[in-house]
Amino acid sequence: MRAKIYCGFSKLCQLLVLAILISSCGGGGGNPSSQIQVNLVSKSNWHGVDELSNSPQLHAVGYADNLFFAVGIGYNYIQSSADGVTWSILTNSYDLGNLKDFASNGNELVAVGGADTVITSDDNFSTFQTYHSGIVEYFNTVSYGNGIFIASGATSYGESCVIMTSTDGIHWTSRLNQPLLWIFKIVYGDGTFVAVGSNESGGIVMTSVDNGTTWVTRQSGLSNSFSDIAYGHNTFVAVGGGGAILTSTDAGTTWTSSPSGTTYGINGITFGKGVFAAVSGDYSSHIDQILVSNDNGVHWSVMSFTGQYWLNKIAYGNGRFVAVGNYGLYYSDTF
């Protein structure tokens, strides 16, 4: 009797040990973000759209209020899509100037661009109002976080960079006015706004913990200009010229360089589905690239397309990644 009990207990123990081992290895299904990375660097999971209506050059793409929005320069400056595949021209979006970026606070969309243009909308750009900050000649970027919009732009002929804040997207207050500085993207995370760009010496990273009122310059360790930055998994990842990638896990205070696997300039980055995804390429060689990291920007996989979209930015929403450029876009399968 005791032998039977001992034998049964041993089998139970073996099963428990086996279950623990499987669980520690990812439940037999592997790391989900690892599989996403594999999927995103497979060409069969991406699909190109050569041109949208009237061939706008798309500078930015994002996901807000269950829609993708893309803004740029061309006859139709704002387009939207529920799935990232089929795109629609937004009414009367043909006379807005050169739009560079947009942001959402959940209720209001704010887009910015050339000629000191600011447009706001509370109905997904179906209707909108146009304003001017009266501070800059043109805008480069706008973002939202911690209850405030933050934008950067430049005075006449790019003489000085201006970082400004607004609670409503309409009235703006200048917070920083500095010559020989260009800020191309600002993002919020971990209680901090982080801005990236370049100055006369090369790349620059700046942080603000008081909603953009004051800024501290951080040491990046690289001379490359930085074009974009994203936040996810408690990590900031900045990208830029020559394949430069920087990561920070302490609210942008210190930065570590990571090899990207490309020497082309990386123009855009986003975080979604547990991975960082970036876009790169070389116009003269007609090459577009998708870069993916599932370990917070430390290691990257790269996939190249032979094309000529000249990708600018990438966004994630509704299970899909969308990358836009000057001559078209790519959308991924849903994962």
Secondary structure, DSSP 8 states (H G I E B T S, - for coil): -HHHHHHHHHHHHHHHHHHHHHHHTTTTS--HHHHHHHHHT-GGGEEEE---TT--EEEEEEEETTEEEEEEESS--EEEESSSSS-EE-TT-SSS--EEEEEE-SS-EEEEESTTEEEEESSTTSS-EEEE-SS-SEEEEEEEETTEEEEEEE-GGG-EEEEEEESSSSS-EEEEEEETEEEEEEEEETTEEEEEEEETTEEEEEEESSTTSS-EEE--S--S-EEEEEEETTEEEEEEGGG-EEEESSTTSS-EE---S--S-EEEEEEETTEEEEEEEETTTTEEEEEEESSTTSS-EEEEEES---EEEEEEETTEEEEEESS-EEEE---
